[in-house]
Amino acid sequence: MNDGVLFFPVTPFDGNDRVDGELLGRHVAERVADGAAAVFAACGTGEFHALSHGEYETAVAAAVAATGGAVPVVAGTGGPLGHAKDCARSADRLGADGLLVMPPYLVGGPQRGLVAYVEALAATTELPLIVYHRGSATFTPESIEALLRIPSVVGVKDGVGDVAAAQQFVRVAAASGRQVLFFNGLLTAELSQAAYRAIGVPLYSSAVFAMAPEIATAFFVAHRDGDSKHTAALLDGFYSPLVRLRDETPGFAVSLIKTGLRLSGLPVGSVRAPLVDPSPEQTDRLAALLDRGRELVA
């Protein structure tokens, strides 16, 4: 996973609001060819929250088939514990290489309950687990220490943005002697990745890679190589305006990516409720931003 961008595909829906597994396979295969280091299927960008169990299986199976073993496939799971267990079993059976454990649904719990949630999933499958530190599953350093005693927990994705806490997590892992994958999972993570790299977190998720791989890859290479001039140009000219557009409407972290793919000619359909599509005016602004990003890359 250290050799390229971590790719979070969308889940395409056809005109009858069914998961289009064939189109998803094409989407994944194209981005693997574009250099994705791993595929995170049916996760946040893939609208895990809106998929039935059967649709989840369709999405994971399509991603696994499309990669052909070229890169790891990490499938999402989470929500109600029974559903999360069912998803874990399905992902294992369908050939996924790991699971991204997203937060439980609706209810909150104490730290020992959050650890127990991950333990229950670890007992359900032997697949490696990456724990998503976000929302109702916000962990303390002590809980991260407990989670790292679970052999199958191999990584932590930070979606909170508390860099001081993230650094404590990194130090807990170092003290444990384990090799742990930490990565920046904030929305539009490119905007904050310099801070995460400084505390020893070199990996980050890129939703932009799904709709504009040339822009996301250019940023990844410039950031990796220490090309501050190029990273600054992309941050100022593309990523910062994209974040301002994203923040206008809840859920646009997913909606804009699907819209960008439709603008490129891939008919991935709309997002499902409770998310909404951008207005025509917002779509025009996104199109202009993508043009500007590609100009900066060129």
N, C-alpha and C positions, 0 to 999 in steps of 0.2 A: 504493500500500500504506500510505501514511501516514494515510489517512482512516478507518480502522476496524480491526477485529480480524482477525488472520490466522487462518484457519479450517483445522483439520486434521480432516477427516471420518473416521469409522470406516468399515471395510469390512464391510457386513452379510453374514452367511451364513444361508442358508435351512435348513429342517429336514433337508435332505440334505447339508449342509455345502458347498453351492455358493455362489459369490458372487452376491448378489442385485443385479444392476445396476439394476433398476427402483427398488428401495428406496433404493439409494445415490443415484440421481438425485433422488429425492424429498428425501432428507436434505440433499443439496447445495443444491437449489433453495430449500428452506425457509430454510437459513442464509444464502444470498445475499440473500434477501428480508429477513432479520433484520439485514443490514448488513455482512456479511463483506467485507473489502477484498481478499482473495485466498483461493483454495482450494488447499491442499496435499494432493493426492490420493495415496493409496497410499504414504504416508510412515510414520513411526513409529506414530502413532495408528491409521493404516489398516492396520497389520500387514503392512507390506511384506515382513518377514522370513518370513512364512508363506504368501505367494502364489506360485502357479506363474506362469509367464510368460503363459499364456493368461488367468489370473485377473487378473493385473496389467493386461492390455490391457482387459479388461472394466471394471475399476474406473476407469481413466483415461478411457476412452471415455464412460462414464456421467457423470463429472464435467465433462468438456468439453461434452457435450450439455446438461447441466443448467444450466450457467452462461450458455450462449448468447452468450458474448463479453462479458458484463456486467462480469466481473472476471477477472484473470489466473488461470490454472490452472497450478500448479507440481507436477509429478509427481516422486515419489521414484525414486531409483536408487541402486545401491550393491551391496555384497557381492562375489561373484566377478567378476573384471573382464569375462569374457565375458558373464555375465548382465547386468552393468551396462550394457555396450554394447548388448545386445539391447533392454533396457528403454529406453535413450536413443533408439534408432532408432524403437521403437514409439511412445513419447511424442511424438516429432517428427511421425510420420506421422498420429497420432490428433488432433493439433491442440493439444497442450499448449503453454504459453507459456514454460516454463522447467523446469529440473530442480533438485531438491535432492539433492546428492551426499552420500550417507551413507557410513559407513566401509566399507573392505574387510572381507571375511569371514575369520575365524579367525586368519590370519597377521598379524603385525606387520611393519613395515618402517621403514627410516630415513627421515629427512625427505625426502631426494631421491626415494625410492621413493613416498612419499605424494604428492609433487608430480607425479611421473610418472603416477600413477594418474589424477589429475584431467586432466593433459595428454592422456592416452589417450581420455578421454571427450570432451574438447573437440575432438579430432580426428575423433570419430565423429559429432558433431552440431553444428549451428550454434545450437542452443538456448542461451539464457543459463543459466549455472550458478551456483547458490548452494552454497557448500561448508559442510558440517556439521563443525564443530570439536568432536569428541567421541570418546571411547573409543579405538579403535585408529587413529583419524585425528586425533590431537592435534598441532596445528601450532605451530611457533615463529614469532616475528615475521618472521624471515628467510624462512621458507617462505611466509608470507602475502604478503610482498613479491614473491616469485617467482610466486605464483599470480595476483597482480594484474597481472602482465605478460601473462597470457593474456587476450586481449580479451573472451572470452565469460564470464569469471568476473566476476559483477556483485554478489555478496554473500557474506557469511559469517554462519552461524548458530552461536552459541556454546552448546554443551551441556556445557561443562566447569565454568564457574562461577568461574574465576579472573579477577576483575574487573581486576586489575593487568595481566594478559596481554591481556585484551580491550581495555583502554585503549591498550596498545601497538599492537594491530592497527588501532585507529581512527587513531592517529597515523601509522602506516605508510601508510594509505590517504590521509590528508591530504597527506602528503609526495609521494605519487604524482600528485596532482592529479586523481585519478579520483573520480567519484561512486559510492560503494559502499554497498549496503544491508547494514547490520549489524543483527542482532536477537538478542534474548535467547531462546534455545531451551531453557533449563533446564526440567525438569519443574515444572509448575504455576508458570510464569514470573511470574505476578502477584506472588508472594511476594518476588521479588528485583528487580522492575523499577525501583524507586526508585533502586537503586544503579546500574543500567545507564543509566538516563536521565541520571544525573549525569555519566557519562563520554561522553555523546554518542550513546547507542544508544536511540532512541525507540521502536523496534519490538520486539514480542515475540509469540511464538506462544501461543495459548490453546487448550488441550485442553478446558477447561471450556465454551468457547463451543459445542462440539459437543453437549453434553448440556443446558446451561442458558444459552442465549444472553442472556437478560435479566440474569442475574447478571454474566456476563463483560462485557457491553456497559456495564452500570452502572459496573463498576470501570474500564473503559477510559475512559469519559467523565470520571469523577471524577479519575482519574490525569492525564489530559490537561489538565484544567482546574485542576489544583492544589487540588482539594477534599480536603484532608488528613483532615477529619473523616469524610467518607464512605468514603474509601479505608481508613482505620483500622478503621472499623466492619466493613467487608467482610473485611479481612484477619483481624481478631480473631474475628469471628463465623462466617466461612465458610471462607476459604482456609487458615488455619492448622490448624483441625481436619481439613480435607480432607487436608492433607499428612500429618498424623499417621496418619490412616487409610490413606492411600496407602503409607506407609512400612512398614506391617505385613507386607506381602507383596511380593516382587519381581514386577514386571510390572503392578502395580495402576494405574500411570499410564494404561494402556490399559484394563484390566479394569473399573475404576470408571466410565470414560466410557461403555462399552457398557452397563453395568448401569444407569447413570443414564438412558440412552436407552430401555432396556426399561421402566424405571419410568414414563417419560413416555408409554408406549404404542407406541413404535416397535420392531417386532420384529426387531432387528438380529442376534439370535443370540448365541452365546457366543464367547469368544476361542478361538483355536487354540493347541494345545500349542506351546511349553512354558508358555505363560501359563495361568492358572487363573481361574475366576470367584470372586467373593466368596462367603463363607458366608452363610446366611440372616441371621445376626446382623449381619454386616458390611453386608449389603444394607439392613437396617433402619436402621442408623446412617447410611448414605449418604442414604437417603430423608429422614431427620430433618434432616440437614445441608442438603439441597436446599430443604426447607421453610423452614429458618432463613434461608438465603441469599435466598430470594424474599421473605421477610418484611422483611429489611433493605433490599431494593430498593424494596419498596412503601412 
